[in-house]
Amino acid sequence: MGKDPKRNDTLSEPEPEYDEVTIGTMLQVTPKLQSNSKNIHLSFEYEFSDIAVFQKHKYEEQYSYEIPVITKAAISAAYIAENGQTSLLKAIKVNYYGFHP
């Protein structure tokens, strides 16, 4: 009989498989000088992701494991700053409560 690929040779427990996910805050600002003036077109992209909760499961009704549920919020905006103008980016707190299995 062949070896079960999810089993470790030295243990009778299954060997977990992992996926990599990046979480946190990302802000990207892209300035573009407008060709017809000295104004600057600013594009803002903001993304926030976090682990909301861990779902508990059992493999073969014996081995416990947890899967993280990740929430993600993203927004984009654009602004034209005129020559000599200052731009201020204000942080906005967004609370997200949701569970989507």
C-alpha positions, 0 to 999 in steps of 0.5 A: 500500500502506498504512503499517504502524502499528508502523513509524516513518516515519524508521526501518525498525525497528518502533516499540515499544509500551509498557504502564505498570506500577507496581512497589514496596511498598504498605501500606494500614492502615484503622482502624475504631472499633468502635461497641460499645467503644473498641477499634479494628479495624485492617485491613492490606493489604500488596503487594510487586511487583518485576521478576524477570527480563527475557525476551529476544525477537526481532521478525521474527527481526531486532529484539531486545527484552525483556519484564519478568516481574513478581512480585507478593505480597500479604497482608492481615490484621486486628487488634483493638487494645484501648483503650490498646494499642499495635500493632506491625507487623513486616516479613516478608521473602518470597523468591519465585523463579518463572518463569511465561511 
